[in-house]
């Protein structure tokens, strides 16, 4: 978005004709100053919604629907109950907000058809690999870790409508998280009707959203360290790293594995009465390395408690296994623990309390969030298909260590996750962004490729026991079809192209099909300016309390590095 576009959007926001009560006309009398009730709701309002920058942009945006005194009264009554009630009726509170969300009109990107492309030379591919590897090592040397960033897109997610708001308000457990979800979604309505919409949610090329927001929250997480570990392992494997870079990469890998398995480890209750060590996405302070500003307002924004999750645990164990770690924590057969979080239709308590992707059949899938020792479950629970691929992948890498083939209960857990994935892909739901809680369909494809590579590395006899019905072959065919016909056939950005290339290379597609993705990645090189080879893009996201994007220029470099290393290996071998 250019300077003139930004200036124009700001000017229109400041001068637009007010057509009904504004967000601040609705909320200031109730939330700006009050005594008693829930203090967090007002604190969140003042910090996130009533801050001077957003107030300046939205103060002249009114909703004509709220000129109806009955609707305005119902909305303010709902806010009053959220503020004052000891046990609020969140379904009733969300109803007037949900009714106003019908015309937000936020849509998923629809890229135009791509022009024909020419494959780059091998030297160009190697140049980009070296630059991305050097970028990661530079970032590590400067910070003592490789940073990732989070940014708020206040227009919200295309899959979050009024119905989904109600699901979130009734399914989340933390009152603070409910408060932030309620107020962020109320703000979305006004943003959608404001000229500031063009500033907050400008159009972009491709599918993964660029992270252009001026305020981004730097942090460190075991989940990110696990993937940076895989990227640096890939850099070493290419043989393109210098001896100094190889030594630096090995040092960074050792540190990141330790951060995952030691610093970020947390003991939690298992379902058989024992305790298990899992990996939390945000280790206690000061380990997340937040800026002083965000560390101060984290609780105000509704993120006071952060519990471990199944995905961070799986990815951390996988990266450590690939790095050759013999840490004692890896001996734990995670499948015994995951089995307790696996959905069994009609057999266990409903574990998916926030079913934003209820178009998916959850049976056999493993949910996201893990209860801590205190029993906290602030985000309720949801179920993401890509997370379940990561559980399969780490299980294949630890097949012997965990005695999966010899233990019927563990093998059954694997079979049921595979069957969950089979139904998802057979139905075509994996193509639908709504089916994914934290990721995009293109990332599902890349991660399936990663999972498939671990599967076919197993002995054929083991493959037959794990997948007697040939589900992996079917999923492979459908994912390749999607990538070739619905992803690389349309305009991509560098992050889209890296994910497409990872899927194609892992799944054994013809090398000739790599061309569009290779061309995009190499042609986009340098877009990040002098500091980094590439811009920051959406790697993963949260849909509540609003659309929170997670990524960074280092993340893009990591995925480009992994994708090009895989493609180059295929191209050099001629396979």
C-alpha positions as CSV (number, residue, x, y, z in Angstrom):
1,X,0.0,0.0,0.0
2,X,1.6,3.2,-1.2
3,X,1.9,6.5,0.7
4,X,-0.9,8.2,-1.3
5,X,-3.2,5.3,-0.6
6,X,-2.5,5.4,3.1
7,X,-3.0,9.2,3.2
8,X,-6.2,9.0,1.3
9,X,-7.7,6.3,3.5
10,X,-6.7,8.3,6.6
11,X,-8.2,11.5,5.2
12,X,-11.5,9.8,4.3
13,X,-11.7,8.3,7.7
14,X,-11.3,11.7,9.4
15,X,-13.8,13.5,7.2
16,X,-16.5,10.8,6.5
17,X,-20.1,11.9,7.3
18,X,-21.3,10.3,10.5
19,X,-24.4,8.1,9.9
20,X,-25.5,6.9,13.3
21,X,-23.8,6.2,16.6
22,X,-20.1,5.4,16.5
23,X,-18.3,2.6,18.4
24,X,-17.3,5.1,21.0
25,X,-20.8,6.6,21.3
26,X,-21.9,3.0,22.1
27,X,-19.1,2.0,24.5
28,X,-17.6,5.1,26.2
29,X,-20.6,5.6,28.6
30,X,-20.3,2.0,29.7
31,X,-16.7,1.0,29.5
32,X,-14.5,4.1,29.8
33,X,-15.0,4.6,33.5
34,X,-16.9,2.4,35.9
35,X,-16.7,0.9,39.4
36,X,-17.5,-2.7,40.3
37,X,-18.2,-5.5,37.8
38,X,-15.4,-7.1,35.7
39,X,-12.5,-4.7,35.6
40,X,-10.8,-6.5,32.6
41,X,-13.5,-5.6,30.1
42,X,-12.9,-1.9,30.6
43,X,-9.1,-2.3,30.7
44,X,-9.2,-4.2,27.4
45,X,-11.5,-1.6,25.9
46,X,-9.2,1.3,26.8
47,X,-6.1,-0.6,25.7
48,X,-7.1,-2.2,22.5
49,X,-10.3,-0.5,21.2
50,X,-10.2,3.0,22.7
51,X,-6.6,3.7,22.0
52,X,-6.0,7.1,20.4
53,X,-4.9,5.8,17.0
54,X,-8.0,3.6,16.4
55,X,-10.3,6.2,18.0
56,X,-9.0,8.8,15.6
57,X,-9.7,6.6,12.6
58,X,-13.2,5.4,13.7
59,X,-14.7,8.3,15.7
60,X,-16.7,9.5,12.7
61,X,-17.8,6.0,11.5
62,X,-21.4,5.5,12.6
63,X,-23.8,2.6,12.0
64,X,-27.2,3.5,10.5
65,X,-28.6,0.3,12.1
66,X,-28.0,1.8,15.5
67,X,-30.2,4.8,14.9
68,X,-32.9,2.3,15.8
69,X,-33.1,2.9,19.6
70,X,-34.3,-0.6,20.3
71,X,-31.2,-2.1,18.6
72,X,-28.9,0.4,20.3
73,X,-30.5,-0.3,23.7
74,X,-30.1,-4.1,23.2
75,X,-26.4,-3.8,22.3
76,X,-25.7,-1.6,25.3
77,X,-27.7,-3.9,27.6
78,X,-25.5,-6.8,26.4
79,X,-22.3,-4.9,27.1
80,X,-23.7,-3.9,30.5
81,X,-24.3,-7.6,31.3
82,X,-20.8,-8.6,30.1
83,X,-19.5,-5.9,32.5
84,X,-21.6,-6.4,35.6
85,X,-22.9,-10.0,35.7
86,X,-21.1,-12.5,37.9
87,X,-22.0,-15.3,35.5
88,X,-22.9,-13.6,32.2
89,X,-25.2,-15.3,29.6
90,X,-22.7,-15.1,26.7
91,X,-25.1,-16.4,24.1
92,X,-27.5,-13.6,24.9
93,X,-24.6,-11.1,25.1
94,X,-23.3,-12.1,21.7
95,X,-26.7,-12.0,19.9
96,X,-27.0,-8.2,19.2
97,X,-23.3,-8.1,18.0
98,X,-23.8,-11.2,15.9
99,X,-26.9,-9.6,14.2
100,X,-24.8,-6.6,13.2
101,X,-22.1,-8.8,11.7
102,X,-24.2,-9.9,8.7
103,X,-22.8,-7.4,6.2
104,X,-19.1,-7.3,7.2
105,X,-18.3,-8.9,3.9
106,X,-14.8,-10.2,4.6
107,X,-13.7,-12.7,1.9
108,X,-10.9,-15.0,1.3
109,X,-8.4,-14.0,-1.5
110,X,-9.2,-15.0,-5.0
111,X,-6.0,-14.7,-7.0
112,X,-6.0,-14.2,-10.8
113,X,-4.7,-16.8,-13.2
114,X,-0.9,-16.9,-13.4
115,X,1.0,-16.1,-16.6
116,X,3.4,-18.7,-18.0
117,X,6.8,-18.8,-16.2
118,X,10.3,-20.0,-17.0
119,X,12.3,-22.1,-14.6
120,X,15.3,-20.2,-13.0
121,X,18.8,-21.5,-13.4
122,X,20.4,-23.7,-10.8
123,X,22.8,-21.0,-9.8
124,X,19.9,-18.7,-8.9
125,X,18.3,-21.3,-6.8
126,X,21.6,-21.9,-4.9
127,X,22.1,-18.1,-4.4
128,X,18.7,-17.9,-2.7
129,X,19.3,-20.9,-0.5
130,X,22.6,-19.4,0.7
131,X,21.0,-16.0,1.3
132,X,18.1,-17.5,3.3
133,X,20.4,-19.6,5.4
134,X,22.7,-16.7,6.1
135,X,19.6,-14.6,7.0
136,X,18.6,-17.1,9.7
137,X,22.1,-17.4,11.1
138,X,22.4,-13.6,11.2
139,X,19.1,-13.2,13.0
140,X,20.2,-15.9,15.6
141,X,23.6,-14.2,16.1
142,X,22.0,-10.8,16.6
143,X,19.1,-11.8,19.0
144,X,20.3,-15.1,20.6
145,X,17.2,-16.7,18.9
146,X,15.4,-16.4,15.6
147,X,12.4,-14.1,16.1
148,X,8.8,-14.5,14.9
149,X,6.2,-11.8,15.0
150,X,2.4,-11.5,15.7
151,X,0.2,-8.8,14.2
152,X,-3.5,-8.0,14.7
153,X,-5.7,-7.6,11.6
154,X,-8.7,-5.9,13.1
155,X,-11.0,-6.6,10.1
156,X,-11.1,-10.2,11.4
157,X,-11.2,-13.5,9.7
158,X,-13.5,-14.3,6.7
159,X,-14.7,-17.5,8.5
160,X,-15.8,-15.6,11.6
161,X,-19.4,-14.5,11.3
162,X,-22.1,-14.0,13.9
163,X,-22.7,-17.7,14.3
164,X,-19.0,-18.3,14.9
165,X,-18.9,-15.4,17.4
166,X,-21.6,-17.2,19.4
167,X,-19.6,-20.4,19.3
168,X,-16.5,-18.6,20.6
169,X,-18.3,-16.8,23.4
170,X,-19.9,-19.9,24.7
171,X,-17.0,-22.3,24.1
172,X,-14.0,-20.3,25.4
173,X,-13.3,-20.6,29.1
174,X,-11.4,-17.5,30.1
175,X,-13.6,-14.5,30.8
176,X,-10.8,-12.2,29.7
177,X,-10.6,-14.1,26.3
178,X,-14.3,-13.8,25.9
179,X,-14.1,-10.1,26.7
180,X,-11.5,-9.5,24.0
181,X,-13.4,-11.7,21.5
182,X,-16.6,-9.7,22.1
183,X,-15.1,-6.3,21.8
184,X,-12.8,-7.1,18.8
185,X,-15.8,-8.4,16.9
186,X,-17.9,-5.3,17.8
187,X,-15.0,-3.2,16.5
188,X,-14.9,-5.2,13.3
189,X,-18.4,-4.1,12.4
190,X,-17.5,-0.4,12.5
191,X,-14.2,-1.0,10.7
192,X,-16.1,-2.8,7.9
193,X,-18.2,0.3,7.4
194,X,-15.3,2.8,7.7
195,X,-13.0,4.2,5.0
196,X,-10.3,3.0,7.5
197,X,-11.1,-0.5,6.2
198,X,-8.8,0.1,3.2
199,X,-6.0,1.0,5.6
200,X,-6.5,-1.9,8.0
201,X,-7.1,-4.6,5.3
202,X,-5.5,-3.6,2.0
203,X,-5.6,-6.1,-0.9
204,X,-2.6,-8.4,-1.5
205,X,-1.1,-10.8,-4.1
206,X,-1.6,-14.5,-3.6
207,X,-3.2,-16.3,-0.6
208,X,-1.0,-16.0,2.5
209,X,-1.5,-12.5,3.9
210,X,1.5,-10.2,4.1
211,X,2.2,-8.8,7.5
212,X,2.4,-5.1,6.9
213,X,0.9,-3.9,10.1
214,X,3.1,-1.2,11.8
215,X,2.8,-2.8,15.3
216,X,4.1,-6.4,15.4
217,X,4.9,-8.3,18.5
218,X,8.3,-10.1,18.5
219,X,8.5,-13.3,20.5
220,X,10.1,-16.7,20.8
221,X,8.2,-20.0,20.9
222,X,9.2,-23.7,20.8
223,X,6.9,-24.2,17.9
224,X,8.9,-21.7,15.8
225,X,12.3,-23.0,17.1
226,X,11.2,-26.5,15.9
227,X,10.8,-25.3,12.3
228,X,13.8,-23.1,12.3
229,X,15.7,-26.3,13.4
230,X,14.4,-28.2,10.4
231,X,15.3,-25.3,8.1
232,X,18.9,-25.1,9.4
233,X,19.2,-28.9,9.1
234,X,18.1,-28.6,5.5
235,X,20.7,-25.8,4.9
236,X,23.5,-28.1,6.2
237,X,22.3,-31.0,4.1
238,X,22.5,-29.0,0.9
239,X,26.2,-28.7,1.3
240,X,25.9,-25.0,0.3
241,X,26.7,-23.6,3.8
242,X,30.3,-22.6,4.5
243,X,32.2,-24.3,7.2
244,X,31.6,-21.4,9.5
245,X,27.9,-21.3,8.7
246,X,27.7,-25.1,9.3
247,X,29.3,-24.7,12.7
248,X,27.0,-21.8,13.6
249,X,24.0,-23.7,12.4
250,X,24.8,-26.7,14.5
251,X,25.2,-24.4,17.5
252,X,21.9,-22.8,16.9
253,X,20.2,-26.1,16.4
254,X,21.5,-27.4,19.7
255,X,20.3,-24.3,21.5
256,X,16.9,-24.5,19.9
257,X,16.4,-28.2,20.7
258,X,17.3,-27.4,24.3
259,X,14.8,-24.5,24.3
260,X,12.1,-26.8,23.0
261,X,12.7,-29.8,25.2
262,X,14.0,-28.3,28.4
263,X,13.1,-24.6,28.7
264,X,9.6,-25.1,27.2
265,X,8.8,-28.4,28.9
266,X,5.8,-28.5,31.2
267,X,4.4,-31.3,33.3
268,X,0.7,-31.9,32.7
269,X,-1.9,-34.6,33.9
270,X,-2.5,-37.5,31.6
271,X,-5.8,-39.3,31.4
272,X,-4.6,-42.4,33.2
273,X,-3.8,-40.4,36.4
274,X,0.0,-40.1,35.6
275,X,1.8,-36.9,34.5
276,X,3.5,-36.3,31.2
277,X,6.0,-33.7,30.0
278,X,4.7,-31.8,27.0
279,X,5.9,-28.6,25.3
280,X,4.2,-25.2,25.9
281,X,4.0,-22.7,23.1
282,X,4.9,-19.8,25.4
283,X,7.4,-20.6,28.1
284,X,7.3,-18.4,31.3
285,X,8.9,-15.0,31.2
286,X,11.5,-13.9,30.2
287,X,11.9,-16.8,27.7
288,X,9.3,-15.6,25.1
289,X,11.5,-12.4,24.7
290,X,8.5,-10.1,24.4
291,X,9.2,-6.4,24.0
292,X,8.8,-4.5,27.3
293,X,5.6,-2.9,25.9
294,X,3.8,-6.1,25.1
295,X,4.9,-7.9,28.2
296,X,3.2,-5.1,30.1
297,X,-0.1,-5.2,28.2
298,X,-0.3,-9.0,27.5
299,X,-2.7,-9.6,30.4
300,X,-4.8,-6.5,29.5
301,X,-5.4,-8.0,26.1
302,X,-6.7,-11.3,27.5
303,X,-3.6,-13.5,27.2
304,X,-2.9,-13.9,30.9
305,X,-2.7,-17.7,30.9
306,X,-1.1,-19.7,28.0
307,X,-1.4,-23.5,28.2
308,X,0.5,-26.2,26.3
309,X,-0.7,-27.5,23.0
310,X,-0.5,-30.8,21.1
311,X,1.0,-29.2,18.0
312,X,4.0,-27.5,19.6
313,X,4.7,-30.8,21.5
314,X,4.6,-32.9,18.3
315,X,6.8,-30.5,16.2
316,X,9.3,-30.0,19.0
317,X,9.7,-33.8,19.4
318,X,10.0,-34.2,15.7
319,X,12.7,-31.5,15.2
320,X,14.7,-32.9,18.2
321,X,14.5,-36.4,16.7
322,X,15.7,-35.2,13.3
323,X,18.6,-33.4,15.1
324,X,19.7,-36.6,16.7
325,X,18.7,-35.7,20.3
326,X,18.7,-38.4,22.9
327,X,16.9,-36.2,25.5
328,X,15.0,-38.5,28.0
329,X,11.7,-36.7,27.2
330,X,11.6,-38.2,23.7
331,X,11.2,-41.7,25.3
332,X,7.6,-40.8,26.2
333,X,5.2,-42.5,23.8
334,X,3.2,-39.4,23.0
335,X,0.4,-41.5,21.4
336,X,-0.7,-42.7,24.8
337,X,-1.2,-39.1,25.9
338,X,-2.7,-38.0,22.6
339,X,-5.2,-40.8,22.8
340,X,-6.9,-39.1,25.8
341,X,-7.4,-36.0,23.6
342,X,-8.7,-37.9,20.6
343,X,-12.3,-37.4,19.7
344,X,-14.5,-40.5,19.9
345,X,-18.0,-39.9,18.7
346,X,-20.4,-40.5,21.6
347,X,-17.8,-42.1,23.8
348,X,-16.0,-39.2,25.6
349,X,-17.0,-35.8,26.7
350,X,-17.4,-33.2,23.9
351,X,-13.8,-32.0,23.6
352,X,-14.4,-29.5,20.8
353,X,-16.0,-26.6,22.6
354,X,-15.2,-24.0,19.9
355,X,-16.3,-25.8,16.7
356,X,-15.5,-23.0,14.2
357,X,-14.8,-25.7,11.6
358,X,-17.9,-27.8,12.2
359,X,-18.1,-28.7,8.5
360,X,-15.4,-31.2,9.4
361,X,-16.1,-34.7,10.9
362,X,-13.9,-34.6,14.1
363,X,-14.1,-38.4,14.8
364,X,-10.5,-39.7,15.3
365,X,-8.9,-36.2,15.4
366,X,-6.9,-34.9,18.3
367,X,-7.8,-31.5,19.8
368,X,-5.4,-28.6,20.2
369,X,-5.1,-27.4,23.8
370,X,-3.7,-29.4,26.8
371,X,-5.0,-28.8,30.3
372,X,-2.2,-27.7,32.7
373,X,-1.7,-29.0,36.2
374,X,-4.1,-26.4,37.5
375,X,-6.8,-27.6,35.1
376,X,-6.8,-24.4,33.1
377,X,-8.3,-24.5,29.6
378,X,-8.7,-20.8,28.7
379,X,-9.2,-21.3,25.0
380,X,-11.7,-24.1,25.4
381,X,-10.7,-26.5,22.7
382,X,-10.8,-26.8,18.9
383,X,-9.5,-29.3,16.4
384,X,-7.2,-28.5,13.4
385,X,-6.4,-31.0,10.6
386,X,-2.8,-29.8,10.1
387,X,-2.0,-30.4,13.8
388,X,-3.1,-34.0,13.3
389,X,-0.6,-34.4,10.4
390,X,2.2,-33.3,12.8
391,X,1.1,-36.0,15.2
392,X,1.4,-38.6,12.5
393,X,4.7,-37.3,11.3
394,X,6.4,-37.4,14.8
395,X,4.9,-40.9,15.3
396,X,6.5,-42.2,12.1
397,X,9.8,-40.8,13.1
398,X,9.6,-42.5,16.5
399,X,7.9,-45.7,15.3
400,X,10.5,-48.0,16.9
401,X,11.3,-45.9,19.9
402,X,7.6,-45.8,20.9
403,X,6.9,-49.5,19.8
404,X,3.9,-48.4,17.8
405,X,3.5,-51.5,15.7
406,X,3.9,-53.7,18.7
407,X,1.3,-51.8,20.8
408,X,-2.3,-52.3,19.6
409,X,-3.6,-49.2,21.4
410,X,-1.0,-46.9,19.9
411,X,-1.5,-48.4,16.4
412,X,-5.2,-47.9,16.7
413,X,-4.7,-44.2,17.6
414,X,-2.6,-43.8,14.5
415,X,-5.2,-45.6,12.4
416,X,-8.0,-43.3,13.7
417,X,-6.0,-40.1,12.9
418,X,-5.3,-41.4,9.4
419,X,-9.0,-42.2,8.9
420,X,-9.9,-38.7,10.1
421,X,-7.5,-37.3,7.4
422,X,-9.0,-39.7,4.8
423,X,-12.5,-38.5,5.3
424,X,-11.4,-34.8,5.3
425,X,-9.7,-35.2,1.9
426,X,-12.3,-37.5,0.3
427,X,-14.9,-34.9,1.2
428,X,-12.8,-32.1,-0.4
429,X,-13.0,-30.2,2.9
430,X,-9.2,-29.8,3.1
431,X,-9.5,-27.2,0.2
432,X,-11.9,-25.0,2.3
433,X,-10.2,-22.4,4.5
434,X,-13.0,-22.8,6.9
435,X,-11.9,-26.3,7.7
436,X,-8.6,-25.1,9.2
437,X,-8.4,-23.3,12.5
438,X,-4.8,-22.1,12.5
439,X,-3.5,-22.6,9.0
440,X,-4.3,-22.2,5.3
441,X,-5.2,-25.1,2.9
442,X,-1.8,-24.6,1.1
443,X,0.0,-25.1,4.4
444,X,-2.0,-28.3,5.0
445,X,-0.6,-29.5,1.7
446,X,3.0,-28.6,2.5
447,X,2.7,-30.3,5.9
448,X,1.0,-33.4,4.4
449,X,4.1,-33.6,2.1
450,X,6.3,-33.5,5.2
451,X,4.2,-36.2,6.8
452,X,4.2,-38.3,3.7
453,X,8.0,-38.1,3.4
454,X,8.3,-39.5,6.9
455,X,5.8,-42.3,6.0
456,X,7.5,-43.5,2.9
457,X,10.8,-43.5,4.6
458,X,9.5,-46.4,6.7
459,X,10.0,-50.1,5.6
460,X,7.3,-51.3,3.2
461,X,6.0,-53.8,5.8
462,X,5.5,-51.1,8.3
463,X,3.7,-48.9,5.8
464,X,1.3,-51.7,5.0
465,X,0.5,-52.1,8.7
466,X,0.1,-48.4,9.3
467,X,-2.0,-47.8,6.2
468,X,-3.7,-51.0,5.1
469,X,-6.4,-49.2,3.0
470,X,-4.0,-47.0,1.0
471,X,-5.3,-43.7,2.5
472,X,-1.9,-42.0,2.0
473,X,-1.9,-42.7,-1.7
474,X,-5.4,-41.3,-2.1
475,X,-4.5,-38.2,-0.1
476,X,-1.3,-37.7,-2.0
477,X,-3.2,-37.7,-5.3
478,X,-5.8,-35.2,-4.1
479,X,-3.2,-32.9,-2.6
480,X,-1.2,-32.9,-5.8
481,X,-4.3,-32.1,-7.8
482,X,-5.1,-29.1,-5.6
483,X,-1.6,-27.8,-5.7
484,X,-1.2,-28.1,-9.4
485,X,-4.7,-27.0,-10.4
486,X,-5.8,-24.5,-7.7
487,X,-2.5,-23.1,-6.2
488,X,0.3,-22.8,-8.7
489,X,-2.0,-22.1,-11.6
490,X,-2.9,-18.8,-10.0
491,X,-0.9,-15.8,-8.8
492,X,1.2,-16.5,-5.8
493,X,3.5,-14.7,-3.4
494,X,6.8,-16.1,-2.2
495,X,5.3,-17.8,0.8
496,X,2.5,-19.5,-1.3
497,X,5.1,-20.6,-3.7
498,X,7.4,-22.1,-1.0
499,X,4.5,-24.1,0.4
500,X,3.5,-25.3,-3.0
501,X,7.1,-26.4,-3.8
502,X,7.4,-28.2,-0.5
503,X,4.3,-30.2,-1.3
504,X,5.3,-31.0,-4.9
505,X,8.9,-32.0,-3.9
506,X,7.9,-34.2,-1.0
507,X,5.1,-35.9,-2.9
508,X,7.2,-36.8,-5.9
509,X,5.6,-34.6,-8.5
510,X,7.3,-34.3,-11.8
511,X,10.2,-31.8,-11.6
512,X,8.6,-29.9,-14.6
513,X,5.7,-29.0,-12.3
514,X,8.0,-27.0,-10.0
515,X,8.5,-24.2,-12.5
516,X,5.7,-21.7,-11.4
517,X,6.7,-22.0,-7.8
518,X,10.4,-21.8,-8.5
519,X,10.0,-18.8,-10.7
520,X,7.9,-17.0,-8.1
521,X,10.3,-17.6,-5.2
522,X,13.4,-16.5,-7.2
523,X,11.7,-13.6,-8.9
524,X,10.5,-12.3,-5.4
525,X,14.0,-12.5,-3.9
526,X,15.0,-9.1,-2.5
527,X,11.4,-8.0,-1.8
528,X,12.3,-7.6,1.9
529,X,14.7,-4.8,1.2
530,X,18.2,-4.7,2.6
531,X,17.4,-6.4,5.9
532,X,15.9,-9.7,4.7
533,X,15.5,-11.6,1.4
534,X,11.7,-11.7,1.7
535,X,8.7,-10.0,3.4
536,X,6.8,-11.4,6.3
537,X,3.7,-13.5,5.5
538,X,1.0,-15.3,7.3
539,X,2.4,-18.7,8.5
540,X,-0.4,-19.4,11.0
541,X,-3.2,-17.4,12.6
542,X,-5.8,-17.3,15.3
543,X,-9.4,-16.5,14.4
544,X,-10.2,-15.4,18.0
545,X,-10.2,-13.0,19.6
546,X,-9.6,-11.4,16.1
547,X,-7.5,-12.4,13.2
548,X,-3.9,-12.6,14.6
549,X,-1.3,-13.4,12.0
550,X,2.0,-15.0,13.0
551,X,5.1,-15.0,10.8
552,X,8.1,-12.9,9.9
553,X,10.8,-12.3,7.3
554,X,12.8,-15.0,9.0
555,X,9.9,-17.4,8.8
556,X,9.6,-16.7,5.0
557,X,13.4,-17.3,4.6
558,X,13.0,-20.6,6.5
559,X,10.2,-21.9,4.3
560,X,11.9,-20.8,1.1
561,X,15.1,-22.4,2.2
562,X,13.3,-25.7,3.0
563,X,11.4,-25.7,-0.3
564,X,14.3,-24.9,-2.5
565,X,16.5,-27.4,-0.7
566,X,13.9,-30.1,-1.4
567,X,13.4,-29.0,-5.0
568,X,17.2,-28.8,-5.7
569,X,17.7,-32.3,-4.3
570,X,15.1,-33.7,-6.6
571,X,16.5,-31.8,-9.6
572,X,20.1,-32.8,-8.9
573,X,19.2,-36.5,-8.5
574,X,17.0,-36.5,-11.6
575,X,14.3,-38.5,-9.7
